[in-house]
């Protein structure tokens, strides 16, 4: 990919400091990150626990493990989703009601497209 292509999509500058993971037991996962890595719990619901670290935020959702998911803010989730699928990405989880969509790129990185 050329720098011209990166400038056209402007996605490279939209990665945030948020990482999402999914775990069957979010409370157990959160306890690990708090006790072992020094994160602090900032919000908690039955299906989502928010943690804050010095440089990143970690969100743990209830569900099957998908690996780490980086958050990417885009102008249009639908447009980004279609463009990325056309370029070799696979949809892992699509939740248009949020709107958000988890995509896995051809190199194994999974990210959450969100507005």
C-alpha positions, 0 to 999 in steps of 0.5 A, spaced: 500 500 500 502 506 498 502 512 502 497 515 497 492 510 499 493 511 506 491 518 505 485 517 501 482 512 507 485 516 513 484 510 517 491 510 519 490 515 524 484 513 527 486 507 532 484 509 539 487 507 545 482 502 547 482 494 546 477 490 547 477 482 549 471 477 550 471 472 555 466 467 558 467 470 565 469 478 564 469 479 572 475 473 572 478 476 566 478 483 569 481 481 576 487 478 572 488 485 569 487 489 575 491 484 580 497 482 575 498 488 570 495 494 575 489 496 571 483 500 575 476 498 574 472 504 571 465 501 569 462 495 570 455 492 568 454 484 567 456 484 560 462 489 560 467 491 564 471 497 563 479 498 565 483 504 565 491 503 564 496 508 564 496 508 556 490 504 554 483 502 556 481 495 556 474 493 555 472 486 557 465 483 554 462 477 555 462 472 550 467 467 546 474 469 546 476 473 539 483 475 541 485 482 542 480 487 538 483 494 537 478 500 536 478 504 529 473 510 529 471 511 522 466 516 518 462 510 516 462 503 519 458 500 513 463 504 508 469 501 511 466 494 512 465 494 505 471 496 503 475 492 507 471 486 505 473 487 498 480 488 500 481 481 503 478 482 510 473 477 514 467 480 518 467 476 525 461 480 528 457 485 525 452 489 530 449 494 526 445 497 531 451 500 535 453 501 529 460 497 530 463 491 526 469 486 528 473 485 522 479 480 521 484 483 516 488 478 512 494 478 517 490 476 523 489 483 526 482 484 529 479 491 529 472 494 531 470 499 526 466 504 530 463 511 529 
